[in-house]
Amino acid sequence: MAKKKISVTLEPETYLALRQHILRNRLHSKSQAVDDAISRISSILQSGRNP
């Protein structure tokens, strides 16, 4: 499967909503790819930088 680079710019409200969604659904994730993407998104968001 080809890797695609995705960049996002989020408003603070969107970020908070997305983060809550990620934290809630992370427990139910069975896919390693999804887990990796969530981890990457989380670390990018926590560092507060936008690509």
C-alpha positions in Angstrom: 0.0 0.0 0.0 1.4 3.4 -1.0 2.1 5.9 1.7 0.5 9.3 1.2 1.5 12.4 3.0 -1.4 14.2 4.5 -1.2 17.7 5.9 -3.9 19.3 7.9 -4.5 22.7 9.5 -7.0 22.6 12.4 -8.9 25.2 14.3 -8.5 24.8 18.1 -12.1 23.6 18.5 -11.6 21.0 15.7 -8.4 19.9 17.3 -10.0 19.4 20.7 -13.0 17.5 19.2 -10.7 15.3 17.1 -8.5 14.6 20.0 -11.5 13.5 22.1 -12.6 11.3 19.3 -9.2 9.8 18.9 -8.8 9.1 22.6 -12.3 7.5 22.8 -11.9 5.3 19.7 -8.2 4.4 20.2 -9.3 1.6 22.5 -11.5 0.1 19.8 -8.8 0.2 17.1 -7.8 -3.2 15.8 -5.8 -1.9 12.9 -2.1 -1.2 13.2 -2.2 1.3 10.4 -5.0 3.2 12.1 -3.0 3.1 15.4 0.1 4.4 13.7 -1.8 7.2 12.0 -3.5 8.1 15.3 -0.2 8.2 17.0 1.4 10.4 14.3 -1.6 12.8 14.3 -1.6 13.0 18.1 2.1 13.8 18.3 1.8 16.4 15.5 -1.2 18.0 17.3 0.5 17.9 20.7 3.6 19.6 19.3 1.2 22.4 18.1 2.8 22.7 14.7 0.9 22.8 11.4 2.6 21.5 8.3 
